[in-house]
Amino acid sequence: MSNPNPPVPVARAPRWLVWLGLLAMVGYGIFIEHNYSIVAGGSDSSGYLNSARLFAAGQLQTAVRAPAEFGPVATLNRMHFVPLGFWPYPNDLKLTPTYPTGLPIHFALASLLTDWTTGPRLIGLFAALGAVGMCYAVGRELGLDARLAVAGTVALAVCPVFLFTSFQPMSDTLAGTWCLVAVWTALRARRGNGWAAACGTAFAAAVLVRPTNLIVLPALVVLLGLDWKRLALATLGGLPGVVWLAFYNHALYGGALRSGYGDWLSAFAWSWGPPTAWHFVKWLALLLPAPLLLLPFAALARSETRTRHLLALAVWFAAVTGLYAFYEVSHEVWWCLRFIVPALPALILAGLLGVEALAQRRAEAQQDRFRSWAALTIALWAVGVSVFWTRHYAIMDTKNGEKIFSKTCAAVREQVPPGTLITTMTFSGAFYYYTDFSILRWDLVEPAEFARYAALARKAGRAIVAVDYKFEEKRMIEEHCPGNWVKIGEVFDADIWRLTPAVATTASK
C-alpha cells in the first residue's frame, strides 16, 4: 500500500557543504572535549556521578557514612550526614539518590566499557554532538534548505546556555538530544513503522533523563498522526523505559509516580509566570539571533509553512517553556535558561521555517539568494552573541572553575589522617565521590548538636576538618559549628580548617 502522506523531497545538500559540515563537527567535538569538566562538583554533577557509581556497582542506594562512635544509624538524624544529591527516606537506613536515572545510566554504561574519566567524557561528547547533528537532521526532515538547516545548527551549537550545560556533567543537553531524536524519528515514522517504535524508545530515554520531558508527548503525537498502528508501535518502543521508571520510583520513593524531588509541585506557582516569561524572552533575545523569536509568526502567516510540522514545534516549545515559566528558580539568573535547553531547537527550527516562508514570498529567481544571505546572517549573528556572552560570563573557564572540588578533596586527603570527619556543605557530594571520609553537613546541624558530635569524635580520637568556600566559612563556624578552628590550607577559593583539641564550644578562631 502506498504511503498517503509521503515526505516532501528536499534538494540534496551541496557536496562542499557536506564536507564543510563534517569538518566543523570534528572541530566542534574537539572543542567540547577540551572544555568538558569531568568533576563531581556541586549538587548536580556530584549527584549524577555518585548515582552512576551506584548503578555500575549494581546498587540503587548507598550507606550513611557516619562515625561509629555517634551510635547506630537508626538512632541518628541522618539529615546531618547526607551529601548533596541524596536524601534519607523514613524507615530506610540507606541514602537514596534524588536525581533521575537517565544520565547516571549513560555514565555507568560508558564507564563500565572504559573508565570513570573517559566514560562521562564520551557521554558529554555524545550529548553535545548528538544535539547539534540531530538539529540539522530534523531541519532537513522539516524540508528546510541545507543552508538554513546549517544556520540553525550553528545557532544551537554556539548558544551560550547550550555551551554552559554541555561543558559539565548535567542533564540538560542530553535531555535535548533525546528530544531531538524522538522528533526526528517521529518525522520519519510515515516512511516505515520501525521509525515509530524508535520514536517511542527515544522519547522514553528523554523522559528518563528528565521526567518533565513527558510534556513533549503531544508534539510527537502531532507528528505521528492519529494512526493507531504508529501510536501502538511508539508505545511498545517506550514500554521498557516506562517499566524501569515505574520500578525505580516505586522501589526508592514508594510509588511509580513519585520521584526523588519529593513534593516537586510546591516549587511551581502561578505567580512566577510573568517575571519568568519576561526573563525567558529577554535572554533568548540576547543569547540567540533575536529575529528567531519573531520569525515563527512569518511561518504561521503562510499556508505552505503553516503545517503540522510548525504546530508540533510550537507545542514542543510552548510545553517546555510554559512549564518552567512557573518554576520558582527559572527567573533567577541567565543560566537558569538551562531548564528550557530541550526546547531551544524547536524555537530555532520554527524561526527557520519563518525564513523559508519569507523566501517563498519572493520571485523564484531571488529565493535562493535570500536563503543564502539569511542563513549567513543567522549564523554570524549567533557566533557574535556567543563570543560576547561566553567572554562576559567566563563560560570557557567552567572547566578550571570546577577543578576546585577535585583538587580540594585531594588536598584534604593528603593532609588529614584516615577516618577524619569532614564538615562541609557545598563540597559534600564531591567528598562522597572522591573519598571515603564521613561527612557532616554543617548547614543542617545546630551548635549544640555539633558540640555533642565533636565531643564524641574527640573521645574516639577522630579528627574533624571543615571545608567550604571562603564566603561560607563565617556562617559555618560562627552560626553552626563553633569551636577552636585552625586554618590548615586553602585551594583556590576554598579554605580547610581543623578543629583543635580544645573544647568545641570555645570561641571560634
C-alpha positions as CSV (number, residue, x, y, z in Angstrom):
1,M,0.0,0.0,0.0
2,S,1.4,3.4,-0.9
3,N,2.0,6.0,1.8
4,P,-0.8,8.5,1.8
5,N,1.5,11.1,3.3
6,P,4.8,10.8,1.5
7,P,7.6,13.0,2.8
8,V,8.3,16.2,0.9
9,P,11.5,15.7,-1.1
10,V,14.3,18.2,-0.4
11,A,17.2,19.0,-2.6
12,R,20.4,17.3,-1.6
13,A,23.0,19.4,0.2
14,P,25.9,20.6,-1.9
15,R,28.9,18.3,-1.6
16,W,31.1,21.2,-0.4
17,L,28.6,22.0,2.4
18,V,28.6,18.4,3.5
19,W,32.3,18.2,3.8
20,L,32.4,21.6,5.5
21,G,29.8,20.4,7.9
22,L,31.8,17.2,8.7
23,L,34.9,19.2,9.3
24,A,33.0,21.6,11.5
25,M,31.6,18.7,13.6
26,V,35.0,17.3,14.1
27,G,36.3,20.7,15.2
28,Y,33.3,21.2,17.5
29,G,33.8,17.8,19.0
30,I,37.4,18.6,19.8
31,F,36.2,22.0,21.3
32,I,33.6,20.3,23.6
33,E,36.0,17.6,24.7
34,H,38.7,20.1,25.5
35,N,36.3,22.1,27.7
36,Y,34.3,19.4,29.3
37,S,34.7,19.1,33.0
38,I,34.8,15.6,34.5
39,V,34.4,16.7,38.1
40,A,31.9,15.7,40.8
41,G,31.3,19.2,42.0
42,G,28.1,20.8,43.2
43,S,24.8,19.0,43.8
44,D,24.0,18.3,40.1
45,S,27.4,17.0,38.9
46,S,28.2,15.1,42.1
47,G,24.7,13.8,42.3
48,Y,24.7,12.3,38.8
49,L,28.2,10.8,39.1
50,N,27.5,9.3,42.6
51,S,24.3,7.8,41.3
52,A,26.2,6.4,38.3
53,R,28.8,4.8,40.5
54,L,25.9,3.0,42.4
55,F,24.5,1.7,39.1
56,A,27.9,0.5,38.0
57,A,28.2,-1.4,41.3
58,G,24.7,-2.9,40.9
59,Q,23.2,-0.8,43.7
60,L,20.4,1.7,43.9
61,Q,21.2,3.2,47.4
62,T,24.2,3.8,49.5
63,A,25.2,3.6,53.1
64,V,25.2,6.5,55.6
65,R,28.8,7.4,56.3
66,A,28.6,8.3,60.0
67,P,31.3,7.8,62.6
68,A,30.7,4.6,64.6
69,E,31.0,6.5,67.9
70,F,27.9,8.5,67.1
71,G,25.8,5.4,67.5
72,P,23.8,3.1,65.3
73,V,22.5,4.7,62.1
74,A,18.9,4.0,63.1
75,T,19.3,6.3,66.1
76,L,20.9,9.2,64.2
77,N,19.4,12.2,62.5
78,R,20.5,11.0,59.0
79,M,20.0,14.5,57.5
80,H,23.2,15.5,59.3
81,F,25.2,13.1,57.1
82,V,23.6,13.4,53.7
83,P,25.8,14.6,50.8
84,L,24.2,16.8,48.2
85,G,22.3,14.7,45.6
86,F,21.0,12.2,48.2
87,W,18.1,12.0,50.6
88,P,17.3,9.9,53.7
89,Y,13.8,8.5,53.5
90,P,11.8,7.4,56.6
91,N,12.2,3.8,57.7
92,D,15.2,3.4,55.4
93,L,18.7,3.3,56.8
94,K,20.3,3.9,53.4
95,L,20.6,7.1,51.4
96,T,18.7,7.4,48.2
97,P,19.8,9.4,45.1
98,T,17.4,12.3,44.3
99,Y,18.2,12.7,40.6
100,P,16.6,10.9,37.6
101,T,18.3,7.8,36.4
102,G,18.8,8.6,32.7
103,L,22.1,10.5,32.8
104,P,23.6,8.2,35.5
105,I,22.8,5.2,33.5
106,H,24.5,6.7,30.5
107,F,27.6,7.4,32.6
108,A,27.6,4.0,34.2
109,L,27.4,2.1,30.9
110,A,30.1,4.2,29.3
111,S,32.4,4.0,32.3
112,L,32.0,0.2,32.6
113,L,33.2,0.0,29.0
114,T,36.1,2.5,29.6
115,D,36.8,4.2,32.9
116,W,35.4,6.9,35.1
117,T,37.1,9.7,33.2
118,T,36.7,8.6,29.7
119,G,33.1,7.3,30.1
120,P,31.5,10.6,31.3
121,R,33.6,12.5,28.8
122,L,32.2,10.3,25.9
123,I,28.7,10.9,27.1
124,G,29.2,14.6,27.3
125,L,30.6,14.5,23.7
126,F,27.7,12.3,22.6
127,A,25.1,14.7,24.1
128,A,26.5,17.9,22.5
129,L,27.4,16.4,19.1
130,G,24.1,14.5,19.1
131,A,22.0,17.5,19.7
132,V,23.9,19.6,17.1
133,G,23.7,16.8,14.5
134,M,20.1,16.0,15.2
135,C,19.1,19.7,14.9
136,Y,20.4,19.6,11.4
137,A,18.7,16.3,10.6
138,V,15.3,17.5,12.0
139,G,15.7,20.7,10.0
140,R,16.2,18.7,6.8
141,E,13.2,16.4,7.6
142,L,11.1,19.5,8.0
143,G,12.0,20.4,4.4
144,L,14.5,23.2,5.2
145,D,17.1,24.1,2.7
146,A,20.5,22.7,3.7
147,R,22.0,26.2,4.3
148,L,19.1,27.2,6.6
149,A,19.5,23.9,8.5
150,V,23.2,24.5,8.9
151,A,22.4,28.0,10.2
152,G,20.1,26.6,12.8
153,T,22.6,24.1,13.8
154,V,25.2,26.8,14.4
155,A,22.7,28.9,16.4
156,L,22.2,25.9,18.8
157,A,25.8,24.8,18.9
158,V,27.2,28.2,20.0
159,C,24.3,29.3,22.2
160,P,26.0,30.3,25.5
161,V,23.5,28.4,27.7
162,F,23.9,25.3,25.5
163,L,27.7,25.5,25.9
164,F,27.2,26.1,29.7
165,T,25.3,22.8,30.0
166,S,27.5,21.0,27.6
167,F,30.7,21.6,29.5
168,Q,29.5,19.9,32.7
169,P,28.0,16.6,33.8
170,M,24.5,17.9,33.7
171,S,21.3,16.5,32.2
172,D,20.1,19.5,30.1
173,T,22.0,18.9,26.9
174,L,21.4,15.1,26.9
175,A,17.7,15.7,27.6
176,G,17.6,18.0,24.5
177,T,19.5,15.4,22.4
178,W,16.9,12.6,23.1
179,C,14.0,15.0,22.4
180,L,15.5,15.8,19.0
181,V,16.0,12.1,18.3
182,A,12.3,11.5,19.2
183,V,11.2,14.3,17.0
184,W,13.4,13.1,14.1
185,T,12.1,9.5,14.3
186,A,8.5,10.8,14.6
187,L,9.0,12.8,11.4
188,R,10.3,9.6,9.6
189,A,7.6,7.4,11.0
190,R,5.4,7.8,7.9
191,R,8.1,6.1,5.9
192,G,8.1,2.9,7.9
193,N,6.6,1.6,11.2
194,G,10.1,0.9,12.6
195,W,10.6,4.6,13.0
196,A,7.6,4.8,15.2
197,A,9.0,2.2,17.6
198,A,12.3,4.1,17.6
199,C,10.4,7.3,18.4
200,G,8.9,5.6,21.5
201,T,12.3,4.4,22.6
202,A,13.9,7.8,22.1
203,F,11.1,9.5,24.0
204,A,11.5,7.1,26.9
205,A,15.2,7.9,27.0
206,A,14.3,11.6,27.1
207,V,11.9,11.1,30.0
208,L,14.4,9.0,31.9
209,V,17.0,11.8,31.6
210,R,14.5,14.5,32.5
211,P,11.0,13.4,33.6
212,T,9.4,16.7,32.7
213,N,10.2,15.8,29.0
214,L,6.9,13.9,29.3
215,I,5.2,17.2,28.2
216,V,6.8,16.8,24.8
217,L,4.4,13.9,24.1
218,P,1.7,16.0,22.5
219,A,4.1,17.3,19.9
220,L,5.2,13.8,19.0
221,V,1.5,12.7,18.6
222,V,1.0,15.6,16.2
223,L,3.9,14.3,14.1
224,L,3.0,10.7,14.3
225,G,-0.6,11.4,13.4
226,L,-3.7,9.7,14.7
227,D,-2.7,6.3,13.2
228,W,-3.3,3.5,15.7
229,K,-0.5,1.3,14.3
230,R,2.2,4.0,14.6
231,L,1.0,5.1,18.0
232,A,0.9,1.4,19.2
233,L,4.4,0.8,18.0
234,A,5.7,4.0,19.6
235,T,4.1,2.9,22.8
236,L,5.8,-0.5,22.6
237,G,9.1,1.2,21.9
238,G,8.8,3.2,25.0
239,L,7.4,0.5,27.3
240,P,10.8,-0.8,28.7
241,G,11.6,2.8,29.8
242,V,8.2,3.1,31.4
243,V,8.6,-0.2,33.3
244,W,12.1,0.8,34.5
245,L,10.9,4.2,35.6
246,A,7.9,2.8,37.5
247,F,10.0,0.1,39.2
248,Y,12.8,2.5,40.2
249,N,10.3,5.1,41.6
250,H,8.3,2.5,43.5
251,A,11.4,0.8,44.9
252,L,13.1,4.0,46.1
253,Y,10.4,6.6,46.5
254,G,7.3,4.5,47.4
255,G,5.3,4.9,44.2
256,A,5.5,4.7,40.5
257,L,4.6,8.3,40.0
258,R,6.8,9.7,42.8
259,S,10.4,11.0,42.3
260,G,13.5,12.0,44.2
261,Y,12.4,15.6,44.2
262,G,9.7,14.9,46.8
263,D,6.8,17.4,46.7
264,W,8.1,19.0,43.5
265,L,4.7,20.6,42.7
266,S,5.3,23.0,45.6
267,A,8.2,24.5,43.6
268,F,5.7,25.7,41.0
269,A,3.3,28.7,41.3
270,W,1.2,30.9,39.0
271,S,2.9,34.0,40.4
272,W,6.2,33.1,38.9
273,G,4.8,33.2,35.4
274,P,5.0,36.9,34.4
275,P,8.6,37.5,35.7
276,T,9.9,34.3,34.3
277,A,8.3,34.8,30.9
278,W,9.9,38.2,30.6
279,H,13.2,36.6,31.8
280,F,13.0,34.0,29.1
281,V,12.2,36.5,26.3
282,K,14.9,38.8,27.4
283,W,17.7,36.2,27.5
284,L,16.5,34.3,24.5
285,A,16.8,37.5,22.5
286,L,20.3,38.1,23.9
287,L,21.7,34.6,23.6
288,L,20.2,33.7,20.2
289,P,19.8,35.7,17.0
290,A,16.9,37.9,18.1
291,P,14.8,37.6,14.9
292,L,14.3,33.9,15.6
293,L,11.8,34.9,18.3
294,L,9.6,36.6,15.7
295,L,10.2,34.6,12.6
296,P,7.9,31.7,13.6
297,F,5.0,34.1,13.1
298,A,6.1,34.6,9.5
299,A,5.8,30.8,9.1
300,L,2.3,30.9,10.6
301,A,1.2,33.6,8.2
302,R,1.9,31.5,5.1
303,S,-0.1,28.4,4.2
304,E,2.9,26.5,2.8
305,T,4.7,26.6,6.1
306,R,1.6,26.6,8.4
307,T,1.6,22.8,8.7
308,R,1.5,20.1,11.4
309,H,5.3,20.5,11.5
310,L,5.0,24.1,12.7
311,L,2.2,23.1,15.1
312,A,4.5,20.3,16.6
313,L,7.4,22.7,17.0
314,A,5.0,25.3,18.7
315,V,3.6,22.6,21.0
316,W,7.1,21.4,21.8
317,F,8.5,24.9,22.7
318,A,5.3,26.1,24.5
319,A,5.1,22.9,26.6
320,V,8.6,23.1,28.0
321,T,8.9,26.8,28.4
322,G,5.3,27.0,29.7
323,L,6.1,24.5,32.4
324,Y,9.3,26.1,33.6
325,A,7.8,29.6,33.4
326,F,6.1,28.7,36.7
327,Y,9.1,27.2,38.3
328,E,10.4,29.2,41.3
329,V,14.0,29.4,40.3
330,S,13.8,29.8,36.5
331,H,13.9,33.6,36.6
332,E,16.9,34.0,38.9
333,V,19.9,34.1,36.6
334,W,20.7,33.8,32.9
335,W,21.9,30.2,33.1
336,C,18.5,29.2,34.5
337,L,17.6,29.0,30.8
338,R,19.2,25.6,31.1
339,F,15.8,24.2,32.1
340,I,14.5,25.0,28.6
341,V,17.5,23.8,26.6
342,P,15.5,20.8,25.4
343,A,13.1,23.4,23.7
344,L,15.7,25.6,22.1
345,P,15.8,23.6,18.9
346,A,12.0,24.0,18.5
347,L,12.3,27.7,18.6
348,I,15.2,27.8,16.2
349,L,13.6,25.5,13.7
350,A,10.3,27.3,13.8
351,G,12.2,30.5,13.1
352,L,13.9,28.9,10.1
353,L,10.5,27.9,8.8
354,G,9.7,31.6,9.0
355,V,12.8,32.4,6.9
356,E,11.5,29.8,4.3
357,A,8.1,31.5,4.3
358,L,9.7,34.9,3.6
359,A,11.8,33.3,0.9
360,Q,8.8,31.9,-0.8
361,R,7.2,35.4,-1.0
362,R,9.9,36.5,-3.3
363,A,10.4,35.9,-7.0
364,E,11.7,32.4,-7.7
365,A,15.0,33.8,-9.0
366,Q,15.5,35.7,-5.8
367,Q,14.6,32.9,-3.3
368,D,17.9,31.1,-3.4
369,R,19.9,34.2,-2.8
370,F,17.6,35.2,0.1
371,R,18.1,31.8,1.8
372,S,21.9,32.1,1.5
373,W,22.0,35.6,3.0
374,A,19.5,34.8,5.7
375,A,21.5,31.6,6.7
376,L,24.8,33.5,6.7
377,T,23.2,36.3,8.8
378,I,21.8,34.0,11.4
379,A,25.0,32.0,11.7
380,L,27.2,35.1,12.0
381,W,24.8,36.7,14.5
382,A,24.8,33.6,16.6
383,V,28.6,33.4,16.6
384,G,28.8,37.1,17.5
385,V,26.5,37.0,20.5
386,S,28.2,33.7,21.6
387,V,31.6,35.3,21.6
388,F,30.3,38.3,23.6
389,W,28.4,36.4,26.3
390,T,30.8,33.5,26.7
391,R,33.5,36.0,27.5
392,H,31.3,38.1,29.7
393,Y,30.3,35.2,31.9
394,A,33.6,33.3,31.5
395,I,31.9,30.2,30.3
396,M,35.1,29.0,28.9
397,D,36.6,28.9,32.4
398,T,34.0,26.4,33.6
399,K,36.5,23.5,33.5
400,N,39.1,25.3,35.5
401,G,36.4,26.6,38.0
402,E,35.1,23.1,38.7
403,K,38.6,21.8,39.5
404,I,38.3,23.3,42.9
405,F,36.2,20.3,44.0
406,S,38.5,17.5,42.9
407,K,41.7,19.4,44.0
408,T,40.3,20.3,47.4
409,C,39.3,16.7,48.1
410,A,42.8,15.6,47.0
411,A,44.4,18.2,49.3
412,V,42.4,17.2,52.3
413,R,43.1,13.5,51.6
414,E,46.8,14.3,51.7
415,Q,46.8,16.5,54.9
416,V,44.5,14.6,57.2
417,P,44.5,11.1,58.7
418,P,42.1,8.4,57.5
419,G,38.8,8.4,59.3
420,T,38.6,12.2,59.6
421,L,35.1,13.7,59.8
422,I,34.6,16.3,57.1
423,T,32.3,19.2,58.0
424,T,31.0,20.7,54.7
425,M,28.0,21.6,52.6
426,T,28.8,22.6,49.1
427,F,31.7,20.1,48.9
428,S,29.7,17.2,50.4
429,G,28.8,15.4,47.1
430,A,32.4,15.8,45.9
431,F,33.9,14.3,49.2
432,Y,31.4,11.4,48.9
433,Y,32.6,10.7,45.3
434,Y,36.3,11.2,45.7
435,T,37.0,10.0,49.3
436,D,35.7,7.6,51.9
437,F,35.5,10.2,54.7
438,S,32.5,10.6,56.8
439,I,30.6,13.8,56.1
440,L,28.8,16.1,58.5
441,R,26.5,18.8,56.9
442,W,27.3,22.0,58.8
443,D,24.2,23.7,57.3
444,L,21.9,21.2,58.9
445,V,23.3,21.0,62.5
446,E,22.8,23.3,65.4
447,P,25.7,24.4,67.7
448,A,24.6,22.1,70.5
449,E,24.4,19.1,68.1
450,F,27.8,19.9,66.7
451,A,29.3,20.2,70.2
452,R,28.0,16.7,71.0
453,Y,29.4,15.2,67.8
454,A,32.8,16.9,68.4
455,A,33.0,15.6,72.0
456,L,32.2,12.0,70.8
457,A,34.8,12.3,67.9
458,R,37.4,13.7,70.3
459,K,36.9,10.9,72.7
460,A,37.3,8.4,69.9
461,G,40.5,10.1,68.7
462,R,38.8,11.2,65.4
463,A,40.0,14.4,63.7
464,I,37.4,17.0,62.5
465,V,38.1,19.1,59.4
466,A,35.9,21.8,57.9
467,V,35.9,22.6,54.2
468,D,33.9,25.1,52.1
469,Y,34.1,28.3,50.1
470,K,35.6,31.3,51.9
471,F,32.3,33.2,51.7
472,E,30.5,30.4,53.6
473,E,33.0,29.9,56.5
474,K,31.7,32.7,58.8
475,R,28.2,31.2,58.8
476,M,29.7,27.7,59.1
477,I,31.9,28.4,62.0
478,E,30.1,31.1,63.9
479,E,26.4,30.0,63.4
480,H,26.5,26.2,63.2
481,C,29.9,24.7,64.2
482,P,31.5,27.0,66.8
483,G,34.9,25.8,68.0
484,N,38.6,26.4,68.1
485,W,39.2,26.2,64.4
486,V,42.7,26.5,62.9
487,K,43.2,27.1,59.2
488,I,45.5,24.4,57.7
489,G,45.2,25.1,54.0
490,E,43.3,26.6,51.1
491,V,42.6,25.6,47.5
492,F,41.6,28.4,45.2
493,D,38.5,29.9,46.9
494,A,38.1,27.1,49.5
495,D,39.6,27.0,53.0
496,I,40.5,24.0,55.0
497,W,40.1,24.2,58.8
498,R,40.9,21.7,61.6
499,L,39.2,21.6,65.0
500,T,41.8,21.7,67.7
501,P,41.7,19.5,70.9
502,A,40.2,22.5,72.7
503,V,36.6,22.3,73.9
504,A,34.3,22.6,70.9
505,T,32.2,25.3,72.4
506,T,35.1,27.8,72.8
507,A,35.1,30.9,70.6
508,S,35.9,30.3,67.0
509,K,39.2,31.4,65.6
